[in-house]
């Protein structure tokens, strides 16, 4: 117990928590946007890989870091548009389309890496975002601008969803697309826009890994974070504020298990420590999901004029 208290009292631990949570916040907000409009996007895992690779390769080629972030967002948006064409335009299965996007984006990224660096054994590196040392808050001053962006996007998205006509339209097409159509709202346009914007956030979430958390691209670096984001949306009951809380909760458990593994007093197999954040997150998800109110039109294809 004293060991855990020592860990919790260390500023470096909370710095790690916020850093681990950042891609989860961005990815979860992206999934939340899609699902609020009624579309499940299981392509997030592959979109994060594609965003990580595209952003890193752009910076490696000599572009500024923020251009790399923009390219990652555009890459995510492109895959999101493909997903929208399949699920909104053609009304195909959202599950199959999303999994196909994940496989396609991941394969293209790995292929692009092999073609770009055919004879490289060690991943090339770039100069990533620097910490914001000018901030007076110690935990934030050790983070980069992308973490600050992720935090600021939470209240911004909440404002858009609950305080603007655009947010009302987006929630309407996710709850009752027939009623939205009756009010003159284009269900296809709103859903497509939400998927493209949400996928762009997923691409930025991937770019955080290569442009901020690390300085290189390597295989399997996303490591299931996309699937965690899908679960966190349910934990958050499709609300941006709770999405931030869920991401921080998972990051807390993840950072804790890393510190426990590194301590010299660890007596349990390391696999148990690796399981810790997932087990505790599943427990929290089960407790919360029972009362979650999901968008009523989620995963339900819509064709104009149908009743």
N, C-alpha and C positions, 0 to 999 in steps of 0.2 A: 504493500500500500504506500509506504514512504517513497518507493521508487516511482510510482505513478504520480504522486504529488510533486516530486522533483521535476518530472517531465512536464506536468501542467504548469509549473511555475517558471518554465524556461521560455523566454520570448521567441527563441528560434523555433520552438514547437508550433506556436501559433502562426508564425511566418509560414511554416510548411503547410499548415492547415489551409490557409488562404490561398497559397500557391496551388495546392492539389485541387482545391475547390473551383478554381477559375475556369478550366475547360468544362467542368461539369455544369457550372452556372450558364455559360454560353450555350452549350449543347442542350441543356434542359429548356432554356428559353426558346431555342429553335424548335424543339419538339412540341413545346406548349403552343407556339403559334400555329403549327400545322394542325394539331389536334383540336384546338379551339375552333378551327374552321371545319372540323369534321373529317380530317384526313390523317390516318396513321402513317408515319414516315419511318419505316424500319431501315431506310437507307443511311441513317445517321452514322453508323460505324464506318462505312466506306467513304461517306462524304467527309468525315473528319480525317481519314487517311489521305484523301485527295487534297483537302485543304492544307494539311501539313506539308505534303510534298510540293504542291504548286507554290505555296508561299515561300518555302525554303529555297526552292530552285530559282525563283525570281530574285531573291536577295543574293543568292550565290552568284547569279549572273551579273550582279552589280547594281541592282535597283535598291532604293531606300527601303527600310524596314516597313514603313507604312504602305508602300506600294505592294510589298509582299503580302501584307494583310488584305489589301484590296483585291489582289489577284486570288487569294484564298477564298474571299467572300464571293467573288464572281464564279470561281470554280464550283463552290457549293451551290450557288444560285443556278448554274447550268444543269447540274444533276437534279436539283429541285424542279426545274422546268420540265425535264424529262419525266420525272415522277408525276408531275401534274398532268402532263399530256396523257400518260398511261391511265392514271386513276380518275382524273376529272374529265378529260376529253373523251377517253375511250371507256371509262367506267370499269376498268379491269380491277382485279383483286389488289387491294392495297398491301396485303401481306406479301404476295408474290412479287409485286413490283418493287417494294422496298428492299426485300432480300436480294432481288436481281440488281438493284442499284448498288447495294453494298458489295456484291461480288464484282460487278463491273468496275466501280470506282477503285476498289482495292487492287484488282488485277492491273488496271491501267496505270496506277501509281507505281506499283512494283515493276512493271514492264518499263515504264518511263525512266525509273531509276537505273535499271540494268542497262538500258540503251545509252543513257547519259554518262554513266560511269561503269563501263564494261570491265575495266581492269583494276578497280579500286577495292581493296579489302577492308580498309578503315573508312567509315563515312567521312566525307569532307565536311568542314565546319565553317560557320559564318560568325560574325559578331552580332550577338542577339541584343534585344532591348536591355538597356541598363536600368538598375533600380532607381526609383524616384527618391533619391537621397535628400531632396529639397523639402520633402514633406515632414512636418513636425511629429507625426505619429510613428513610433518605431516600427510597428507591424506593417503599416502601409509603406513606409519609406524603403523597406526591403523588397517591395513588389515592383512590377513594371506597369507601364501605362495600360497594357491589356487587362490587367487585373482591375484597375480603376475603371476602365471601360465596362467590364462585366458588371461591376457593382452599380454603376450609374444606369446601365440598361434595365435593371430590375424596376426601379420606380418609373422610368420612362415608359416601359412596356405596360406597367400597371395603369399608368395615366391614359395611354392610348386605348387600352382595352375597356376601361370603365368610365372614361370621361370624354370620349370623342365619338362622333358619328361613325367614323371608320371602325372603331372598336366595337360599337354596337352592331354594325353590319357583320363584322367578322364573327361575333358571338351568335348572331342570328342564324347564319348559314351553318353553324355547327350544332345549333339546337333544333331549328325548324326551318330548313331551306325553303319549304313551300311558302311559309309565311314571309320569308325574306323576299322571295320572288314576287309575292303579291304586293310588296311595298316598292317594287321597282328595282330591287337590288339584284345585280347579276351574280348568281351563286358561283358560276364557273370562274368569273373574273376574280372574285374575292378569295375563293379557295386557291386559285392559281397564285395570286399575289402572296397569300399567307405561306404557301409551300415554298415559293422562291425566297421570300424573306427569311423564313425559318431555316432553310437549307444554307443560306448565306451565313447565318449565325453559326451553324454547325461547321462550316468551312473555317470560320475564324477560330472556333474552338480547337480545331486541329492545328491551325497555324500557331496557336499559343505554345503548343508542345515544341515546335521546331524553332520558333523565333523568340521565345521567352524562357520557357522551362529548360530547354536544351538548346544546343547550337548546331544540331545535325539531324538528318532524317535517317531512320533505320526501321527495318521491318518490325511489325508487331508493336510499334510504340504506342498506338492508341489503346491496345490491350483491354478491349471490352468496355471502355468508357462510354461508348455510344449506347450500349445496352443498359448501362447504369442510368444514363439520362432518361431513357424511356421509362424505367421504373420510378425515377425521381418525380416525373410528371404526375404519376398516380399518387405518390406520397404527398405531393404538393396540392392535390385536388385541383389541378389546372390553374393555380394562382401563382403569379410571379414572386411574391414575397415569400411564400412557403417553399417555392422552388429554391430560392437562395438558402433558406434554412436547411432544406434537405441536402443540398450540395455540401454545405458546411458540416452537417452531421456525418455524412459519409467520409468526408475528408478528415474529420477529427478521428474517426476510428482507423482510417488508413494510416494517418501519421502516427497514431498511437502504437499500432502494431509494428511499424517500422522501428520506432524507438525501443519497443520491448525486445525486438529481435537483436538490436544492436547492443543492448545491455549485457553485461557479463554474467548476469544472474538468470538468464533465460534457461529454464529447465524443460520447457515443452518443445516438441518438434516444431520447426519453423512453419510447417504447413498449417498448423493450428493458428498461428499468428496471421498468416495470409488469409485464412478463412474469417477471421474476426470481423473486419468491416462489412463483409457480405452477410454474415449471419445476423449481426446486429441490425443492419439495414433492412434485411428481409423481415425481421421481427417488427421493426418500426413500420415497415410497409404494410404488413398484415394488420397491425393495430389501426392504422389510419385508413387504409383502403376500404375497410368495411363501411365507413361512413362517407366515402368520397362520392361526390355528385359529378358524374362524367357527362360530357356533351352528348346529348341524346341522338344526334345524327352521326356520331363518330363511327367510322368504317362503313357507312351506308352510302353507296353510290347514288348520285342524283342526276336525273335527266330532266331537262327543262320541260315543263308542262305536265309532268307526272304528278299524280295525287295519291 
